[in-house]
Amino acid sequence: MSRSDARIQHLNWNLLRTFLVIVEERSITKAADRLFVRQPSVTAALQKLEETLGCQLIQRDSRRFVLTVQGEALRQECAEIFLRVERIGERLSTKEDDLTGQVRILTVTNLAVPQLDQALRQMRRRHPSITMRIDVANSQDIVRAIAQKQAPFGFCLLSKPLAGLDCKFVLREKFGIYCGASHPLYGRTDVSLEELRQEAFVAFTCGQHGGALEPMIALRDGAGLGTWTVGESPHLEEVRRLIAAGIGIGILPVDSTRPLGSDELRLIPALQDRLGADAYFLTNPDTELGAAERAFLSIYENELFDAQPAADHPAR
């Protein structure tokens, strides 16, 4: 057996997947975000792959990201490998899947959970007869529904895990303070926190009247905002509309503002990168799940946890 053949025999398939994601994202940092791991883990995986293959795959520095000849050859092979793997799953899946039923999920509005999106795609492929229902509610109502067995699954924002429920950490959602284009603070980079505390505020209704479970209260009160509330809504889209109209400033999830035009809303630099809330996946251990719900839970948990090393899960 040649030396190169011996290297290939000990090749880790996870390294190939990481390499392909790095190439697709053209960034170590973006690849880490997509794989839900830390940046050093992705860097180490690339280095290990290059050591295993005995060649440099990517030339990168602060200004460029270029595949070597060997890197481009490996990219082509990896793309074909994983396409074939996906086809294997599709060909081996049961054509006459007899699993039926409905899976209901509760979630806070506009929460971006890539693992959920992938799980929904897998559910469609494996169990096409199962229907999915997603309802939007605030975090406090979601906790109550899961605790009272009114729904099997929920995604919500919590300040900490709750006793009596299975609370699995999903992601840290970043928030920012925004104003609209017609607001006097629009475009200013020198806004102090004290100025913001004097401004009219647009709030989520749940953040105004909800209980201690609603992290929006902690975000608002922690910054000392909201003493003068001039608008409110339980729906993120409407809160965003009020802010964009110049009614007042408000706190929004950073991801929710990206689809908007660049001139409609402006992030106020004060407290930037310091506002956030943890999103959790909630289930009730005492709830008896149906076959369709068990199928979804299995697929979702594989998407959430099998894709990243145990060391990359935050301690909760």
Secondary structure, DSSP 8 states (H G I E B T S, - for coil): --HHHHHHHT--HHHHHHHHHHHHHTSHHHHHHHHTS-HHHHHHHHHHHHHHHTS--EEE-SS-EEE-HHHHHHHHHHHHHHHHHHHHHHHHS-TT----EEEEEEE-TT---HHHHHHHHHHHHH-TTEEEEEEE--HHHHHHHHHTTS-SEEEEEESS--TTSEEEEEEEEEEEEEEETTSTTTT-S---HHHHHTS-EEEEHHHHH--TT-HHHHHHHHHT--SSEEEEESSHHHHHHHHHTTS-EEEEEHHHHTTS-TTTEEEE-TTTTTEEEEEEEEE-TT----HHHHHHHHHHHIIIIITS-GGGS---
